Amino acid sequence: MYPVGSLEYRIIYHALCALSLNWHNDDRDAIEIAQIHGVSVSDVHQTLEALYTDNPDPDAI
């Protein structure tokens, strides 16, 4: 676990946000991950969204 103010945390947080935005525009990668793991696309979106919404936004701190 990285401290919220660290560069690593910021990069991971913003990468997750960018990934989520990209997947909402084009579901192909989300569909592939869902198929690999045997879950629904909505489960993939919800899990990704939870990863960045359940962790503090480093720019808001």
Buried (B, 14 or more C-beta within 10 A) or exposed (E): EEEBEEEEBBEBBBEBBEBBEEBEEEBEEBBEBBEEEEEEBEBBBEEBBEBBEEBEEBEEE
